[in-house]
Amino acid sequence: MIVYALILRSRDLLPLTSTTNYQCSNGESAIDLKLINKIVKNVLKRPNTPKNKCFLRTNEKIYYFLPCLNIICMGMCIPSYPQVLAYSFLEELAGEFTKKYDRYKVEQALRPYNLIEFDATIHPIQQTYNKPQQLTSRINLAEITRDISLDPPQEVFIVETNSSNNICTPQVIPPTVRVGPLPTLEPLSFIDKASIVFTFCLILNSVLMVMDTLRSLTTEEDNSLDTGWLHFCSIFFRLAQIYVLTHKQMYRSKKGWTLFLVLLGFDWLLYFTDTLWEVILVFLITTLTHSCILRRKIANKLPQYQI
């Protein structure tokens, strides 16, 4: 949920308005205003502060920042709140604020929270986004999602300054947790499925050769022992190739190339005595599966949030 919202003037970070209904059911304050002001100054007063969307992750809350014209909108949310909804909230908040107050009105403000009456507008918007099922339109949400995917917000960190020696020490903050569904690979195409079937045919052939080798161990024919071990090892490498093709993992391309080169060596050792068309067929199947691994990428489809 969205816990707190704040709008500041960008040139001097003067707070113009904020939410005022941040009391818990027991009457205690749900937020620490002094801590929030300290975090805002720490993030926005640095010379290397991003000019576009950014966010700060702490152990308890996530702070989202959205610059818009001569103001900066900030929203403090719980860690489980979707990032796309947080920025959609800030976009709508900035739009309503700029409609109601022009640039001259903003620059004319002399005191902090000079436009605190805008809280009457913030409150219903915040209540709506805290109950996503009340959102009746997904057009704005889709646009914000697309903008985030094309221009992702930059993560910033708290920098603590040691006054004794004037040294800035970065605070250790847990890594960012991805919001929304995890990325997946593109669906298997017909060629991908065909390559898997052909690879399983080669695996079945290797299994039969291994069984023949095991039967020959009971006789005096030991010439096929080395070939049997090669077929046995090729089974595991081809299974690994299928696994890399069908599952998302790190370094897929490097793993695919490694398996491809190893299997080419196995194919040459196992089938170089066979007829030419058999050798070509085995090499084509191995190459086809490898090309499917390289072709199958992360799906570009935007996550669909049911709201």
N, C-alpha and C positions, 0 to 999 in steps of 0.2 A: 504494500500500500504506500501511498504518498503521505509522508508524515508532515512535511513542512515545505513551503514555497516562499521564495524571496525574489524581489526585483530590485536591481541596483542600477545606478547611473554608471555608465562604463568609464567615463573620464576620471572620476575620483572615487568610485565605488561607494557612493552615498546610497544607503538603503532608502528606497522610495516607498515601498509597501511590502507587506508580507501577510501570511496567514496568522490569524490570532486565536483560532480555535485548536490549540494544541494541548489542551488539558486532558488528562486521563480521567477515567471514571471515578477514581478516588480523590480527585481534586489536585493531584500533583502535576507538575509540568512534565510533558512527554519528551521535551527536548532541552538542551542546554544552549541558550542563546549566546553565551559568551564563547563557548566552544565553536559554535557555528561561525561567529564573526571572526574568530581566530583562523579557522580553516579557510574561509573565503579570502581573507587578506593574504594568507600564506600561498594560496593557489593563484590568485588573480593579480597580485602585486609584483610577481616575479617578471623579469624581462623576457623570459623564454616561455611565457604562458601562451598556449595555442590560441589562435585568433578565431578558430571555429569551435565546433562542439567538442567538449571534453568531459571527463568524469573522474572522480576520485573515489577509490574503494577503501573503506576502513573495515575494521572487524565487525562493526554493528550496522553501519549504514553505507549507502552509496549516494554521492553527491553528483548530480548532473548539471552541467553549465551549458547555456545556449545564448551566445551573443546575438543581438538583433538591433540593428541601427545604433542608437545611442544608449541602449540598456542591455543588461545581462540578466537573464532569468536563471534561477537556481532552484532545483527541486531535490529534496532529501527523501530517499525511499529506502525501504527495507531491501536486503540483498536479493530476495526472491522475486522482487517486482520486475516484470519484463522491461528491458531497456527501450524497446520500441514504443511501449505505452508511456514511459517517462518522457521521452522526447516529443511524442505527440501531445502530451499535456503541456509541455513548455512551449511548443509551437502555438497551440491554441491560446495559451496565456499571453504570449507576446503579441499575438494578433489582436486580442481584445484590448490589451493595454495601449497599443499604438493607435487603435481606433478612437479610444476615449481621450488620450492625452497626446498632443502634438509635441514636436521637438522643443518649441519655446516653453511649454508648460514644464517639461522635464528639466530643462536648463535653468528655469526660474526657481526651482526648489532650493531652499536654503537650509532647511532643518531635516534631520533624519525622519523617515516615515512621514514625509509631508503629504503623500498621497495614500495614506492608510485607508481611506474610504474605498479604495479599489478592492479591499478584502471582501466586500460584499459580492464582487464578481468572481474572485478566486475561489471562495468557499463552494459554490455549486459545481464549478468545474472540477475541483478536487474531489468532491463527493461522487461525481459521475465516474471519474477515472479510478476511484477506489472500489467501485462496483462495475467492472468492465461489462457485465451483462446488460447494463443500461445504455451502452453505446449502440446507437441504432445505425450508424453509418461506418463503413470500413474504408471509405475512399481516402480519407486523410491518413489512416493507419497504413494503408498500402503505400502511399507516397512517402511517408516517413520511413517505412521499412526499406524502400528502394533507395532513398537518400542515404540511409545508414550503411547499406551494403555497398554503395558506390563510394561514399566518403565516410568511412567509419570514424567514430569519435576517438580522440587520442586520450590515453590514460595518463593522468598526472599523479604525482606523489607528494606527500607532505615532506617538507624539508625543515628540519629543526636546526636553528642557529645557536651555536655555543657562544655566549656573550664574552666569555673569558678570553678565548683566542680567535673569535670571529671565524670559526670554521663551520661550514654547513654540513650536517650529517644526515643523509637520507634515512627516513624511517623505514624499517622493514615491514612491508605490507604483503599479505598473501597474493598470489597471482590471480589475475582476473578470471572469473568463472563465466563461461559463455552462457548467454541468456537465450532461451528458446531451444528448439529441438536441435540435436547434434547434426552436423552435415553428413550426408550419405552419398554413396556413389550413384551414378546414373543407373537406371534399370538395365538389366541384361538384355542386349539386343539378340536378334536371331543368330547373328554371326558368333556372338559370345557363347550362346547355348550350343551351337554346332561345334565350336572348338572344344567345349567341355566334353561333349559326346565323343568326338574323335580322340581326345586325350584319354578318356576312359577305355576306349578300344585298345589303345597302345598299352595301357596299364593291364588290361585283361590278357593281352598277349604276353606281357612280361610275367604275369602270374603263372600262366601255363608253362612258360619256359622254366620258371623256378621250380614248379612241381615236377617237370621232367628231370631237372637236375637232381632233385631230392630222390627220385626213383633210381637215377643212375648211380647214386652213391652206394646202393645195395649191390651193385654189380662191379665189375672191374673197369667199367668205362668212366674214367675220371677226366676226360678231355673237356667236358662241358662244365666243369666246376667253376672256372673263371668266368665264363659267360653267364652262368647262373647268378653269381654274385653281382655282376654288372646289371643284370635285369632286376635283381632285388633292390639295388641302390637306385636304379632309375625309377622304380615305383614310387619311392618316397619323394624324389625330386619332382616328378610329375604331379603328385598330390599337392606338393607345396606350390607348384605353379597354378594349379586350380584354386588353391586357397587365396593366393595373392590376387587372382583375377576376381574372385567373388567377395572379398572382404576389404573394407577400408582400413588402412594401417599406415604407419609412418614409413617413409622411404620405399614406397611401392615401386617406383621406377628403378631404383638401384637393385632392389631384390629381384625384380623381373629380369633385368639384364644379367644378373649373376646366375639365376636359374637357367636362362636361355643359353648362356655360354657353356655351362656345365652339361646341360642336356645335349647340346650339339656334340660335345666330346663323347658322351655316352652313345649317341646315335651312330657316330662314326665307328666306334669300337664294336658295336653290336651288329650293325647292318651293312658294313662295307663289303662283306662277302656275299650279300644277297644280290638279287637282280637290280638293275638300275632304277626301274619304276618303283620298287619297294623302298629303296633309299630315298628317292625324291619324295615319295608320299610321307615318309616319317619326318623328313626335314620340313616339309610344308606344314604338317600338323603342329610341330614344335614352333615354327615361325608364326603360324596363325594365332596360336594361343598367346605368344609373346606380344604380338601386335595388338591383340585385344586388351592386354594388360595396360599397354601404353595409351591406347585410345580411350579407355574408360576413365573418366575424370569425376571430380566431385560435382554433384548435381547443382545447377545454378538456380533452381527453383527457390523462390523466397518462402520463408516459413509462414504458414497460415495459422494465425492465432484465432481460436474460437472465442469470441467475446460477445 
